[in-house]
């Protein structure tokens, strides 16, 4: 089983930006957590991060032609207005889970709307970086029906 984990803008600045919201662990720590969890679960996990909407769309589209079983995505700020990312996700019939480090419903008004969540199977938020690990467990359940 192979899962693609996509991270949007500014997530490469984890541990630097707004530590009170996103914590002090950096992006390398997140990638390491994902890789360790994948190893424990006996699955493959590829991580991808971009600050560019077009690069994210290109990666989602490329996944359509690859042996990807599920996509976990944190679109970051694109969550709230990128209908282009939403449409790219909608192309896939594979399971998709949207993840947010913070609880977007408890933040600024503009962050409370997700245009990408309706084309995902599930949304996990407010659990810090551990939300990615929760998403990986949920993805295996979605993919295997267990």
N, CA, C and O of each residue as an XYZ file, in Angstrom:
584
protein
N       0.854     -1.173      0.000
C       0.000      0.000      0.000
C       0.901      1.238      0.000
O       1.885      1.311      0.737
N       0.545      2.195     -0.834
C       1.328      3.436     -0.909
C       0.414      4.641     -0.715
O      -0.612      4.787     -1.379
N       0.821      5.497      0.217
C       0.082      6.716      0.524
C       0.935      7.915      0.131
O       2.142      7.942      0.371
N       0.299      8.891     -0.468
C       0.950     10.149     -0.808
C       0.484     11.203      0.190
O      -0.715     11.429      0.354
N       1.448     11.848      0.857
C       1.145     12.908      1.822
C       1.588     14.232      1.221
O       2.778     14.453      0.995
N       0.620     15.116      0.961
C       0.890     16.406      0.323
C       0.710     17.520      1.335
O      -0.289     17.572      2.053
N       1.682     18.403      1.383
C       1.628     19.564      2.269
C       1.748     20.849      1.465
O       2.592     20.976      0.579
N       0.884     21.796      1.798
C       0.831     23.059      1.084
C       1.741     24.130      1.646
O       2.702     23.842      2.359
N       1.424     25.372      1.314
C       2.300     26.500      1.603
C       2.576     26.715      3.084
O       1.709     26.545      3.941
N       3.805     27.093      3.343
C       4.328     27.473      4.652
C       4.530     26.312      5.607
O       5.051     26.511      6.705
N       4.135     25.112      5.225
C       4.377     23.980      6.113
C       5.858     23.636      6.192
O       6.296     22.993      7.146
N       6.625     24.055      5.203
C       8.076     23.903      5.278
C       8.675     24.797      6.366
O       9.851     24.652      6.701
N       7.893     25.706      6.914
C       8.339     26.596      7.977
C       7.808     26.166      9.349
O       7.784     26.962     10.289
N       7.386     24.908      9.455
C       7.008     24.389     10.771
C       8.193     24.559     11.719
O       9.348     24.412     11.320
N       7.895     24.866     12.963
C       8.945     25.091     13.949
C       9.492     26.497     13.937
O      10.244     26.888     14.829
N       9.114     27.261     12.921
C       9.546     28.655     12.798
C       8.349     29.582     12.946
O       8.401     30.546     13.711
N       7.288     29.303     12.231
C       6.114     30.183     12.213
C       5.127     29.829     13.316
O       4.886     28.654     13.592
N       4.581     30.811     13.916
C       3.487     30.693     14.886
C       3.560     29.412     15.722
O       2.682     28.553     15.644
N       4.609     29.305     16.510
C       4.832     28.108     17.328
C       3.679     27.855     18.292
O       3.413     26.711     18.660
N       3.000     28.912     18.696
C       1.856     28.740     19.600
C       0.699     28.004     18.923
O      -0.156     27.439     19.603
N       0.668     28.007     17.603
C      -0.382     27.304     16.844
C       0.137     25.979     16.279
O      -0.532     24.950     16.373
N       1.334     26.018     15.693
C       1.846     24.868     14.952
C       2.905     24.057     15.690
O       3.326     23.007     15.204
N       3.340     24.524     16.848
C       4.329     23.794     17.636
C       5.756     24.117     17.238
O       6.003     24.926     16.344
N       6.685     23.471     17.915
C       8.102     23.778     17.722
C       8.837     22.752     16.864
O       9.997     22.959     16.510
N       8.165     21.639     16.525
C       8.824     20.647     15.671
C       8.841     21.135     14.230
O       7.874     21.731     13.754
N       9.947     20.877     13.541
C      10.090     21.380     12.176
C       9.571     20.379     11.146
O       9.133     19.280     11.488
N       9.630     20.783      9.883
C       9.094     19.942      8.810
C       9.839     18.615      8.708
O       9.235     17.579      8.428
N      11.156     18.647      8.936
C      11.933     17.399      8.894
C      11.428     16.424      9.954
O      11.393     15.218      9.712
N      11.045     16.919     11.103
C      10.496     16.061     12.162
C       9.174     15.442     11.719
O       8.913     14.271     11.996
N       8.341     16.218     11.033
C       7.075     15.686     10.518
C       7.331     14.568      9.513
O       6.712     13.506      9.582
N       8.238     14.812      8.589
C       8.553     13.789      7.582
C       9.081     12.534      8.264
O       8.714     11.421      7.886
N       9.927     12.700      9.251
C      10.465     11.555      9.987
C       9.350     10.782     10.708
O       9.346      9.551     10.714
N       8.407     11.513     11.313
C       7.273     10.869     11.974
C       6.466     10.034     10.985
O       6.084      8.901     11.278
N       6.212     10.608      9.811
C       5.439      9.914      8.772
C       6.181      8.667      8.302
O       5.584      7.599      8.166
N       7.475      8.804      8.057
C       8.267      7.658      7.593
C       8.313      6.548      8.636
O       8.201      5.371      8.293
N       8.476      6.914      9.910
C       8.510      5.920     10.986
C       7.170      5.200     11.112
O       7.123      3.979     11.259
N       6.083      5.966     11.052
C       4.741      5.375     11.142
C       4.499      4.420      9.974
O       3.951      3.332     10.154
N       4.909      4.833      8.787
C       4.746      3.978      7.606
C       5.506      2.665      7.790
O       4.998      1.595      7.458
N       6.704      2.754      8.312
C       7.518      1.558      8.554
C       6.818      0.638      9.554
O       6.747     -0.574      9.351
N       6.303      1.227     10.632
C       5.590      0.450     11.652
C       4.347     -0.230     11.072
O       4.007     -1.349     11.454
N       3.679      0.452     10.154
C       2.438     -0.063      9.568
C       2.683     -0.983      8.376
O       1.757     -1.634      7.892
N       3.918     -1.040      7.906
C       4.239     -1.870      6.754
C       3.713     -1.327      5.447
O       3.339     -2.085      4.553
N       3.682      0.006      5.337
C       3.213      0.650      4.108
C       4.284      1.615      3.608
O       5.258      1.901      4.303
N       4.084      2.105      2.399
C       4.946      3.155      1.855
C       4.242      4.495      2.008
O       3.027      4.595      1.843
N       5.019      5.516      2.324
C       4.470      6.871      2.380
C       5.446      7.818      1.705
O       6.612      7.907      2.089
N       4.965      8.510      0.717
C       5.758      9.535      0.033
C       5.263     10.890      0.499
O       4.056     11.127      0.545
N       6.179     11.780      0.844
C       5.790     13.138      1.232
C       6.184     14.121      0.143
O       7.199     13.970     -0.537
N       5.345     15.123      0.007
C       5.564     16.188     -0.982
C       5.107     17.498     -0.364
O       4.034     17.557      0.237
N       5.905     18.547     -0.502
C       5.523     19.865     -0.001
C       5.829     20.896     -1.064
O       6.873     20.850     -1.714
N       4.897     21.837     -1.236
C       5.135     22.954     -2.145
C       4.363     24.172     -1.670
O       3.279     24.069     -1.096
N       4.950     25.315     -1.927
C       4.280     26.586     -1.668
C       3.495     27.046     -2.891
O       2.831     28.082     -2.863
N       3.581     26.270     -3.954
C       2.966     26.642     -5.227
C       1.708     25.830     -5.499
O       1.740     24.599     -5.478
N       0.623     26.506     -5.749
C      -0.644     25.846     -6.058
C      -0.511     24.941     -7.286
O      -1.006     23.814     -7.288
N       0.149     25.430     -8.310
C       0.311     24.650     -9.532
C       1.097     23.370     -9.309
O       0.752     22.328     -9.865
N       2.149     23.434     -8.502
C       2.957     22.240     -8.219
C       2.139     21.208     -7.449
O       2.284     20.007     -7.675
N       1.284     21.667     -6.545
C       0.419     20.759     -5.788
C      -0.569     20.080     -6.730
O      -0.790     18.872     -6.645
N      -1.152     20.855     -7.616
C      -2.087     20.288     -8.596
C      -1.378     19.286     -9.499
O      -1.906     18.208     -9.770
N      -0.183     19.641     -9.965
C       0.585     18.721    -10.801
C       0.858     17.412    -10.075
O       0.771     16.343    -10.679
N       1.191     17.480     -8.767
C       1.488     16.253     -8.008
C       0.229     15.412     -7.813
O       0.282     14.186     -7.906
N      -0.884     16.054     -7.547
C      -2.152     15.322     -7.417
C      -2.496     14.634     -8.739
O      -2.885     13.467     -8.749
N      -2.355     15.347     -9.837
C      -2.666     14.764    -11.138
C      -1.720     13.626    -11.487
O      -2.152     12.601    -12.015
N      -0.419     13.797    -11.195
C       0.551     12.743    -11.471
C       0.195     11.475    -10.687
O       0.382     10.365    -11.185
N      -0.309     11.636     -9.481
C      -0.687     10.485     -8.645
C      -1.769      9.645     -9.312
O      -1.864      8.445     -9.056
N      -2.572     10.253    -10.150
C      -3.642      9.526    -10.848
C      -3.070      8.380    -11.676
O      -3.706      7.336    -11.820
N      -1.864      8.578    -12.222
C      -1.250      7.589    -13.104
C      -0.270      6.679    -12.381
O       0.328      5.796    -12.997
N      -0.103      6.885    -11.091
C       0.836      6.090    -10.298
C       0.079      5.086     -9.430
O      -1.150      5.085     -9.360
N       0.843      4.260     -8.791
C       0.272      3.222     -7.925
C       0.075      3.788     -6.509
O       0.674      3.303     -5.550
N      -0.760      4.807     -6.396
C      -1.055      5.455     -5.118
C      -2.411      4.947     -4.644
O      -3.392      4.982     -5.387
N      -2.458      4.475     -3.395
C      -3.708      3.939     -2.847
C      -4.548      4.986     -2.135
O      -5.764      4.830     -2.021
N      -3.912      6.058     -1.650
C      -4.642      7.098     -0.941
C      -3.817      8.366     -0.822
O      -2.587      8.331     -0.844
N      -4.514      9.483     -0.697
C      -3.845     10.786     -0.550
C      -4.257     11.409      0.769
O      -5.441     11.506      1.092
N      -3.253     11.828      1.522
C      -3.457     12.641      2.722
C      -2.956     14.020      2.342
O      -1.829     14.169      1.870
N      -3.785     15.024      2.544
C      -3.398     16.369      2.112
C      -3.695     17.409      3.180
O      -4.766     17.425      3.786
N      -2.717     18.270      3.387
C      -2.913     19.480      4.169
C      -2.717     20.626      3.175
O      -1.590     21.062      2.944
N      -3.806     21.110      2.592
C      -3.674     22.166      1.599
C      -3.263     23.516      2.185
O      -3.003     24.467      1.447
N      -3.206     23.594      3.528
C      -2.851     24.833      4.229
C      -3.800     25.950      3.782
O      -5.010     25.737      3.714
N      -3.276     27.111      3.482
C      -4.135     28.246      3.128
C      -4.989     27.974      1.890
O      -6.062     28.557      1.738
N      -4.517     27.091      1.005
C      -5.306     26.764     -0.183
C      -6.619     26.066      0.161
O      -7.538     26.023     -0.658
N      -6.704     25.525      1.360
C      -7.925     24.867      1.839
C      -9.146     25.744      1.638
O     -10.228     25.262      1.301
N      -8.959     27.031      1.850
C     -10.072     27.955      1.979
C     -10.540     28.578      0.667
O     -11.599     29.203      0.614
N      -9.737     28.403     -0.403
C     -10.161     29.064     -1.645
C      -9.700     28.401     -2.933
O     -10.055     28.877     -4.012
N      -8.925     27.322     -2.867
C      -8.417     26.754     -4.108
C      -9.380     25.728     -4.699
O      -9.338     24.542     -4.372
N     -10.233     26.218     -5.567
C     -11.122     25.318     -6.282
C     -10.333     24.487     -7.289
O     -10.788     23.422     -7.705
N      -9.159     24.962     -7.682
C      -8.313     24.196     -8.599
C      -7.773     22.943     -7.908
O      -7.770     21.870     -8.511
N      -7.317     23.056     -6.664
C      -6.867     21.881     -5.904
C      -8.058     20.977     -5.616
O      -7.946     19.754     -5.701
N      -9.188     21.568     -5.278
C     -10.413     20.794     -5.029
C     -10.763     19.955     -6.250
O     -11.061     18.767     -6.125
N     -10.728     20.569     -7.432
C     -11.067     19.856     -8.663
C     -10.047     18.754     -8.973
O     -10.421     17.686     -9.458
N      -8.765     19.007     -8.697
C      -7.739     17.982     -8.920
C      -7.976     16.783     -8.000
O      -7.842     15.637     -8.428
N      -8.325     17.042     -6.746
C      -8.631     15.957     -5.814
C      -9.862     15.176     -6.253
O      -9.922     13.958     -6.079
N     -10.838     15.868     -6.819
C     -12.094     15.231     -7.223
C     -11.900     14.236     -8.366
O     -12.736     13.353     -8.557
N     -10.828     14.363     -9.116
C     -10.539     13.447    -10.220
C     -10.346     12.024     -9.703
O     -10.731     11.056    -10.359
N      -9.751     11.912     -8.531
C      -9.391     10.611     -7.961
C     -10.578      9.911     -7.315
O     -11.385     10.534     -6.627
N     -10.669      8.619     -7.547
C     -11.664      7.820     -6.838
C     -11.044      7.160     -5.613
O     -11.752      6.540     -4.819
N      -9.727      7.288     -5.451
C      -9.057      6.716     -4.282
C      -9.404      7.535     -3.037
O      -9.806      8.692     -3.152
N      -9.251      6.946     -1.855
C      -9.550      7.689     -0.624
C      -8.620      8.891     -0.443
O      -7.444      8.867     -0.806
N      -9.202      9.930      0.130
C      -8.459     11.162      0.407
C      -8.850     11.656      1.802
O     -10.025     11.648      2.170
N      -7.850     12.083      2.566
C      -8.098     12.633      3.898
C      -7.424     13.996      3.989
O      -6.244     14.145      3.673
N      -8.196     14.987      4.425
C      -7.665     16.337      4.642
C      -7.213     16.451      6.102
O      -7.939     16.065      7.018
N      -6.012     16.980      6.303
C      -5.444     17.133      7.644
C      -5.103     18.600      7.899
O      -4.634     19.314      7.012
N      -5.352     19.025      9.136
C      -4.917     20.352      9.586
C      -4.320     20.215     10.975
O      -4.880     19.538     11.837
N      -3.205     20.848     11.183
C      -2.509     20.791     12.471
C      -3.352     21.452     13.555
O      -3.483     20.922     14.658
N      -3.914     22.596     13.239
C      -4.770     23.320     14.190
C      -6.236     23.016     13.882
O      -6.561     22.430     12.849
N      -7.095     23.418     14.783
C      -8.533     23.273     14.553
C      -8.997     24.512     13.791
O      -9.145     25.587     14.372
N      -9.226     24.354     12.491
C      -9.564     25.511     11.650
C     -10.901     26.134     12.037
O     -11.158     27.293     11.713
N     -11.755     25.378     12.726
C     -13.054     25.916     13.134
C     -12.963     26.820     14.358
O     -13.929     27.498     14.709
N     -11.811     26.828     14.998
C     -11.606     27.680     16.165
C     -10.670     28.842     15.869
O     -10.195     29.513     16.786
N     -10.409     29.077     14.599
C      -9.491     30.146     14.212
C     -10.243     31.268     13.509
O     -11.458     31.391     13.665
N      -9.542     32.077     12.747
C     -10.157     33.203     12.064
C     -11.313     32.733     11.181
O     -11.330     31.601     10.698
N     -12.256     33.614     10.988
C     -13.460     33.298     10.219
C     -13.135     32.720      8.840
O     -13.764     31.753      8.410
N     -12.158     33.307      8.148
C     -11.859     32.852      6.783
C     -11.303     31.428      6.756
O     -11.377     30.760      5.725
N     -10.752     30.958      7.865
C     -10.177     29.608      7.915
C     -11.223     28.532      8.185
O     -10.918     27.343      8.091
N     -12.411     28.915      8.507
C     -13.427     27.948      8.919
C     -14.080     27.212      7.753
O     -14.774     26.214      7.946
N     -13.854     27.708      6.560
C     -14.438     27.080      5.366
C     -13.357     26.305      4.628
O     -12.270     26.823      4.373
N     -13.663     25.069      4.291
C     -12.768     24.261      3.475
C     -13.480     23.930      2.177
O     -14.536     23.298      2.182
N     -12.898     24.358      1.068
C     -13.480     24.000     -0.234
C     -12.992     22.628     -0.690
O     -13.546     22.048     -1.623
N     -11.952     22.109     -0.027
C     -11.397     20.814     -0.415
C     -12.006     19.648      0.366
O     -12.033     18.524     -0.135
N     -12.490     19.893      1.569
C     -13.047     18.812      2.402
C     -14.185     18.046      1.729
O     -14.251     16.826      1.881
N     -15.084     18.703      0.991
C     -16.194     17.951      0.393
C     -15.775     16.862     -0.601
O     -16.562     15.957     -0.879
N     -14.561     16.932     -1.137
C     -14.108     15.884     -2.061
C     -13.162     14.896     -1.370
O     -12.562     14.040     -2.021
N     -13.039     15.023     -0.052
C     -12.239     14.086      0.744
C     -13.170     13.179      1.540
O     -14.316     13.536      1.813
N     -12.676     12.023      1.902
C     -13.459     11.072      2.682
C     -13.563     11.461      4.144
O     -14.518     11.098      4.832
N     -12.567     12.206      4.611
C     -12.515     12.538      6.028
C     -11.657     13.785      6.211
O     -10.808     14.110      5.381
N     -11.910     14.479      7.335
C     -11.106     15.645      7.704
C     -10.664     15.448      9.154
O     -11.482     15.187     10.036
N      -9.362     15.576      9.383
C      -8.791     15.466     10.734
C      -8.117     16.783     11.041
O      -7.300     17.269     10.259
N      -8.464     17.372     12.199
C      -7.866     18.661     12.543
C      -7.722     18.808     14.038
O      -8.421     18.169     14.824
N      -6.777     19.685     14.412
C      -6.628     20.047     15.809
C      -5.835     19.072     16.657
O      -5.870     19.162     17.884
N      -5.120     18.143     16.037
C      -4.342     17.160     16.789
C      -2.842     17.357     16.613
O      -2.061     16.444     16.880
N      -2.437     18.537     16.166
C      -1.016     18.770     15.942
C      -0.481     17.865     14.852
O      -1.228     17.403     13.990
N       0.812     17.617     14.896
C       1.433     16.758     13.887
C       0.927     15.324     13.989
O       0.963     14.580     13.009
N       0.457     14.935     15.166
C      -0.077     13.585     15.343
C      -1.304     13.339     14.463
O      -1.650     12.189     14.193
N      -1.956     14.397     14.019
C      -3.086     14.255     13.107
C      -2.700     13.528     11.828
O      -3.521     12.817     11.248
N      -1.462     13.699     11.384
C      -0.992     12.987     10.192
C      -0.947     11.484     10.457
O      -1.304     10.684      9.592
N      -0.509     11.107     11.649
C      -0.424      9.689     12.008
C      -1.823      9.095     12.116
O      -2.059      7.964     11.693
N      -2.740      9.859     12.680
C      -4.141      9.438     12.745
C      -4.689      9.246     11.329
O      -5.409      8.286     11.054
N      -4.338     10.172     10.443
C      -4.800     10.085      9.056
C      -4.246      8.842      8.369
O      -4.939      8.207      7.574
N      -3.008      8.498      8.672
C      -2.417      7.297      8.078
C      -3.171      6.044      8.531
O      -3.438      5.150      7.728
N      -3.508      5.987      9.808
C      -4.273      4.850     10.318
C      -5.656      4.784      9.668
O      -6.120      3.711      9.284
N      -6.295      5.923      9.550
C      -7.619      5.984      8.918
C      -7.537      5.605      7.437
O      -8.430      4.950      6.900
N      -6.457      6.027      6.794
C      -6.289      5.717      5.364
C      -6.178      4.213      5.148
O      -6.765      3.675      4.209
N      -5.436      3.539      6.001
C      -5.309      2.085      5.872
C      -6.694      1.453      6.032
O      -7.040      0.533      5.291
N      -7.480      1.929      6.981
C      -8.848      1.413      7.160
C      -9.693      1.647      5.912
O     -10.415      0.755      5.465
N      -9.597      2.860      5.350
C     -10.365      3.164      4.141
C      -9.948      2.285      2.959
O     -10.786      1.831      2.180
N      -8.641      2.056      2.843
C      -8.142      1.295      1.710
C      -8.390     -0.202      1.831
O      -8.561     -0.889      0.824
N      -8.411     -0.706      3.057
C      -8.559     -2.144      3.249
C      -9.969     -2.545      3.653
O     -10.308     -3.728      3.652
N     -10.791     -1.557      3.999
C     -12.146     -1.858      4.438
C     -12.216     -2.429      5.834
O     -13.236     -3.003      6.217
N     -11.135     -2.282      6.613
C     -11.088     -2.820      7.978
C     -11.247     -1.734      9.010
O     -11.231     -2.014     10.209
